[in-house]
Amino acid sequence: MSQVSYQEITENGLWKNNPALVQLLGLCPLLAVSGSVVNALGLGIATLVVLVGSNLAVSLIRNAVTDAIKLPAFVMIIASFTTCAELLMQAFTYELYQILGIFIALIVTNCAILGRADAFASKNKPIPSMIDGFMMGLGFALVLMVVGAVRELLGNGTLFADMHLLLGEFGRNWTISISDNYPGFLVAVLPPGAFLVTGFLIALKNIIDSEAARRKKARQALAPEEKSSRRVRTTGNIT
Amino acid sequence: MSFISQSSPHAHATNSTQRVMLTVVLATIPGALAMVYFFGVGVIINLTLTIGFCLGFEAAVLYLRKRPIGFYLKDFSALVTAVLLGLALPPYSPWWMIFVGCFFAIVVAKQLYGGLGFNPFNPAMIAYVVLLISFPVQMTQWAAPVNLGDLPSISEALTKVFTGTAIDGYSGATPLDAFKQSESLTVADIYSQKPIFSEAFFAGAGWEWVNAGFLLGGLFLLWRKIFTWHAPVSMLAVLALMSIIFYDGSSESSAPVLTHLFSGATMLGAFFIITDPVSSAVSNKGRLIFGGCIGLLVFLIRHFGNYPDAVAFSVLLMNFAAPFIDYYTVPRSYGHSKPRRATEKVDV
């Protein structure tokens, strides 16, 4: 297997091949629990932990399992890590565990995790696999948090409400609210809001990408001109 | 100079998008006048705000999309959306709510899909439903009609719209609200006890005339051949049939036929919303099915659901189904003995 550069892995996970915005994997938790920042952060961290762990384990056993039993083995590994994450959340952030409910267990079925196990970890060495898992998980968690923040802000007029569920007393006073009589734009908190916000984020990413491509093209169009002018001079010198 | 030789018929079609849209706006006048008479100046404020916001959003998005602004504004489709939304929203709604509604109607439901002709859903109804599920308190406060109490003065109305100060005493239950909220009463009791019915001639004070106004406007549009009779007739017939079947006068009964037909948004929906040429089914048979299903859904949600009125939800649900209906109701083309199904292969 060819060596993959860490910079490329980072770029892929966070932007170019972002699991939520480009691969559109793991949409179920993305849409279902992104109603507030604290929910999004909680599920994002859980997914990140599972993704790093499962990528490492899959990479370690990649030469021991045959193709025929590859998928069941991966699912077993992912399920074990998900159970660990679930038990940890139950122990340390019990209230958040109750709010997120079934969606923690459903990390098992998150296609982004199985996708990374199959597409990357089963073909690469442990360290790059772990970094890939971390970057993909981070990319997913960041999108989840942005969606959560936008929906919380539009829907309830607050930001970082109830952070103590995740961070303990440290995060209790983080709540920022816009105004006391914000009417509450309920559609943002309801399921349609998740689709709308995610859609707008994907559109925003595409705008940024096409703008970047346009600038790159403009730069490339400038560069050959410089070169050709230099060549004219060179030929001029020779003759 | 062009001398194009044309075969018959030589009839000249004068209908352009612009003309059609203006005729539709014109046809809302009787119903709108009735609303202004019964619910006061709030209706005019609503219409002014929706027209301003909708045209503004339309121009802004057209500018961002680098389309000719004047050309698309002059087809008046944004004006029709604005007028329908303004008539559908409760009078004296706060201005920011109307602003959000217009944003969703024009920017999200229409322009993001590609502008007029590409929107799968009726923009005004998208805006109405977004507002209804987002701001249920403000969206369910209808003013009481004029014969049941005073209407707010102009200054009171403007204060309410722009500062949000609540003015109590002017709002009252709509006829459909009254039916929804008095489940233990028989129909006769509701009619004698609730002022909204006891002050009415046949279907609910004020609302019967508003609906009659929209019916008049709708018949005018039908006469001008803006749309065919299929969808409205089918919707009203199914709604009437269902309310006859479920009517027995007891406390479990549905509202009487006339109340279903002449209160809430029935007539506005039947003649101005479901006849939208973009988001409805296109063949005549398809329109019969489209309208009939909307009538059925309106009745089901009104009678069994939690919401007193259901035209917006039913229209959106059937907008989803319109391409599917079109798929199975391709009409017989001239020269073929039987209609070609969209599922069959074309023999050339």
Interface residues (C-beta under 8 A of the other chain):
Chain A: P183 G184 F185 L186 V187 A188 L190 P192 L196
Chain B: W96 M97 V100 V108 V130 I133 S134 F135 P136 Q138
